[in-house]
Amino acid sequence: MDKDFEKLIEEAKKIAYKKTLSEYASCGHVGCALLTKKGNIYTGICIDSNCALGNCAEYAAIADMLKNNESEIDKIVAYFS
């Protein structure tokens, strides 16, 4: 396996574990890690709720990347715990 993907999988695994926020919301059972063209890694977790306030781990990682003024993804993985 590609060493970059191995590193991304490890980073996603570190943050992927379910956390109960309330009886109506949880987060973290999916972790995402992405590698940018500049060589930086950004991560995110999912948020699940009984209303429209949730988002997927991929969106969270991409938002982290964009917040840091990058916009080109080289590789991306999602890990379900």
GUGUMI-868031 format. One record per residue (C-alpha): residue number from 1; residue in three letters; x, y, z. Coordinates in Angstrom, 2 decimals, padded with zeros to 5 digits. Each point is the difference from the previous one (the first is absolute). Layout:
<atoms>
<atom><num>NUM</num><residu>ALA</residu><px>X</px><py>Y</py><pz>Z</pz></atom>
...
</atoms>
This chain:
<atoms>
<atom><num>1</num><residu>MET</residu><px>000.00</px><py>000.00</py><pz>000.00</pz></atom>
<atom><num>2</num><residu>ASP</residu><px>001.07</px><py>003.57</py><pz>-000.70</pz></atom>
<atom><num>3</num><residu>LYS</residu><px>001.75</px><py>001.55</py><pz>003.05</pz></atom>
<atom><num>4</num><residu>ASP</residu><px>-002.13</px><py>003.15</py><pz>-000.27</pz></atom>
<atom><num>5</num><residu>PHE</residu><px>-003.19</px><py>-002.06</py><pz>000.26</pz></atom>
<atom><num>6</num><residu>GLU</residu><px>001.42</px><py>-001.92</py><pz>002.97</pz></atom>
<atom><num>7</num><residu>LYS</residu><px>000.70</px><py>003.29</py><pz>001.79</pz></atom>
<atom><num>8</num><residu>LEU</residu><px>-003.48</px><py>001.35</py><pz>-000.83</pz></atom>
<atom><num>9</num><residu>ILE</residu><px>-001.67</px><py>-003.17</py><pz>001.27</pz></atom>
<atom><num>10</num><residu>GLU</residu><px>001.94</px><py>000.26</py><pz>003.27</pz></atom>
<atom><num>11</num><residu>GLU</residu><px>-000.98</px><py>003.67</py><pz>000.42</pz></atom>
<atom><num>12</num><residu>ALA</residu><px>-003.68</px><py>-000.78</py><pz>-000.70</pz></atom>
<atom><num>13</num><residu>LYS</residu><px>000.06</px><py>-002.94</py><pz>002.45</pz></atom>
<atom><num>14</num><residu>LYS</residu><px>001.36</px><py>002.25</py><pz>002.78</pz></atom>
<atom><num>15</num><residu>ILE</residu><px>-003.11</px><py>002.17</py><pz>-000.04</pz></atom>
<atom><num>16</num><residu>ALA</residu><px>-002.70</px><py>-002.53</py><pz>-000.98</pz></atom>
<atom><num>17</num><residu>TYR</residu><px>-001.86</px><py>-001.11</py><pz>003.08</pz></atom>
<atom><num>18</num><residu>LYS</residu><px>-003.64</px><py>000.61</py><pz>000.81</pz></atom>
<atom><num>19</num><residu>LYS</residu><px>-000.79</px><py>002.64</py><pz>002.58</pz></atom>
<atom><num>20</num><residu>THR</residu><px>-003.53</px><py>000.54</py><pz>001.31</pz></atom>
<atom><num>21</num><residu>LEU</residu><px>-000.85</px><py>003.69</py><pz>000.20</pz></atom>
<atom><num>22</num><residu>SER</residu><px>-003.61</px><py>-000.40</py><pz>001.15</pz></atom>
<atom><num>23</num><residu>GLU</residu><px>-002.89</px><py>-002.37</py><pz>-000.49</pz></atom>
<atom><num>24</num><residu>TYR</residu><px>-000.46</px><py>001.70</py><pz>-003.40</pz></atom>
<atom><num>25</num><residu>ALA</residu><px>003.56</px><py>000.38</py><pz>-001.26</pz></atom>
<atom><num>26</num><residu>SER</residu><px>003.31</px><py>-001.82</py><pz>-000.30</pz></atom>
<atom><num>27</num><residu>CYS</residu><px>003.23</px><py>000.57</py><pz>-001.84</pz></atom>
<atom><num>28</num><residu>GLY</residu><px>003.28</px><py>-001.58</py><pz>-000.97</pz></atom>
<atom><num>29</num><residu>HIS</residu><px>-000.85</px><py>-003.49</py><pz>-001.20</pz></atom>
<atom><num>30</num><residu>VAL</residu><px>001.48</px><py>001.01</py><pz>-003.37</pz></atom>
<atom><num>31</num><residu>GLY</residu><px>003.38</px><py>001.71</py><pz>-000.22</pz></atom>
<atom><num>32</num><residu>CYS</residu><px>001.45</px><py>001.50</py><pz>-003.15</pz></atom>
<atom><num>33</num><residu>ALA</residu><px>003.53</px><py>001.04</py><pz>-000.88</pz></atom>
<atom><num>34</num><residu>LEU</residu><px>001.11</px><py>001.69</py><pz>-003.19</pz></atom>
<atom><num>35</num><residu>LEU</residu><px>003.36</px><py>000.87</py><pz>-001.48</pz></atom>
<atom><num>36</num><residu>THR</residu><px>000.33</px><py>003.22</py><pz>-001.98</pz></atom>
<atom><num>37</num><residu>LYS</residu><px>002.17</px><py>000.63</py><pz>-003.04</pz></atom>
<atom><num>38</num><residu>LYS</residu><px>002.22</px><py>002.07</py><pz>002.34</pz></atom>
<atom><num>39</num><residu>GLY</residu><px>000.54</px><py>-003.06</py><pz>002.22</pz></atom>
<atom><num>40</num><residu>ASN</residu><px>-002.13</px><py>001.02</py><pz>002.99</pz></atom>
<atom><num>41</num><residu>ILE</residu><px>-002.48</px><py>-002.30</py><pz>001.76</pz></atom>
<atom><num>42</num><residu>TYR</residu><px>-003.41</px><py>001.19</py><pz>001.18</pz></atom>
<atom><num>43</num><residu>THR</residu><px>-002.56</px><py>-002.03</py><pz>001.93</pz></atom>
<atom><num>44</num><residu>GLY</residu><px>-003.67</px><py>000.03</py><pz>000.92</pz></atom>
<atom><num>45</num><residu>ILE</residu><px>-002.68</px><py>-002.08</py><pz>001.72</pz></atom>
<atom><num>46</num><residu>CYS</residu><px>-003.67</px><py>-000.51</py><pz>-000.74</pz></atom>
<atom><num>47</num><residu>ILE</residu><px>-002.83</px><py>001.55</py><pz>002.01</pz></atom>
<atom><num>48</num><residu>ASP</residu><px>-003.34</px><py>-001.84</py><pz>000.04</pz></atom>
<atom><num>49</num><residu>SER</residu><px>-003.15</px><py>001.52</py><pz>001.43</pz></atom>
<atom><num>50</num><residu>ASN</residu><px>-003.76</px><py>-000.33</py><pz>-000.23</pz></atom>
<atom><num>51</num><residu>CYS</residu><px>-000.17</px><py>003.34</py><pz>-001.81</pz></atom>
<atom><num>52</num><residu>ALA</residu><px>001.82</px><py>001.59</py><pz>-002.92</pz></atom>
<atom><num>53</num><residu>LEU</residu><px>003.04</px><py>001.15</py><pz>002.00</pz></atom>
<atom><num>54</num><residu>GLY</residu><px>002.22</px><py>-003.03</py><pz>-000.71</pz></atom>
<atom><num>55</num><residu>ASN</residu><px>002.74</px><py>-000.41</py><pz>-002.57</pz></atom>
<atom><num>56</num><residu>CYS</residu><px>002.30</px><py>-002.69</py><pz>-001.32</pz></atom>
<atom><num>57</num><residu>ALA</residu><px>003.65</px><py>-000.44</py><pz>000.90</pz></atom>
<atom><num>58</num><residu>GLU</residu><px>001.11</px><py>000.81</py><pz>-003.54</pz></atom>
<atom><num>59</num><residu>TYR</residu><px>-001.74</px><py>003.40</py><pz>000.14</pz></atom>
<atom><num>60</num><residu>ALA</residu><px>001.69</px><py>000.72</py><pz>003.32</pz></atom>
<atom><num>61</num><residu>ALA</residu><px>003.48</px><py>-000.88</py><pz>-001.32</pz></atom>
<atom><num>62</num><residu>ILE</residu><px>-000.55</px><py>002.08</py><pz>-003.14</pz></atom>
<atom><num>63</num><residu>ALA</residu><px>-001.19</px><py>002.94</py><pz>002.12</pz></atom>
<atom><num>64</num><residu>ASP</residu><px>003.18</px><py>-000.31</py><pz>002.09</pz></atom>
<atom><num>65</num><residu>MET</residu><px>002.07</px><py>000.06</py><pz>-003.20</pz></atom>
<atom><num>66</num><residu>LEU</residu><px>-001.85</px><py>003.03</py><pz>-001.40</pz></atom>
<atom><num>67</num><residu>LYS</residu><px>000.32</px><py>001.83</py><pz>003.34</pz></atom>
<atom><num>68</num><residu>ASN</residu><px>003.77</px><py>-000.34</py><pz>-000.45</pz></atom>
<atom><num>69</num><residu>ASN</residu><px>-000.10</px><py>001.54</py><pz>-003.51</pz></atom>
<atom><num>70</num><residu>GLU</residu><px>000.54</px><py>-003.23</py><pz>-001.94</pz></atom>
<atom><num>71</num><residu>SER</residu><px>-002.33</px><py>-001.41</py><pz>-002.64</pz></atom>
<atom><num>72</num><residu>GLU</residu><px>001.72</px><py>-002.86</py><pz>-001.81</pz></atom>
<atom><num>73</num><residu>ILE</residu><px>-000.47</px><py>-003.54</py><pz>001.32</pz></atom>
<atom><num>74</num><residu>ASP</residu><px>002.54</px><py>-002.64</py><pz>-000.97</pz></atom>
<atom><num>75</num><residu>LYS</residu><px>-001.41</px><py>-002.97</py><pz>001.96</pz></atom>
<atom><num>76</num><residu>ILE</residu><px>-002.90</px><py>-000.52</py><pz>002.41</pz></atom>
<atom><num>77</num><residu>VAL</residu><px>-001.19</px><py>-002.88</py><pz>002.21</pz></atom>
<atom><num>78</num><residu>ALA</residu><px>-002.97</px><py>-000.57</py><pz>002.31</pz></atom>
<atom><num>79</num><residu>TYR</residu><px>000.15</px><py>-002.53</py><pz>002.83</pz></atom>
<atom><num>80</num><residu>PHE</residu><px>-003.10</px><py>-001.45</py><pz>001.66</pz></atom>
<atom><num>81</num><residu>SER</residu><px>000.58</px><py>-001.19</py><pz>003.56</pz></atom>
</atoms>
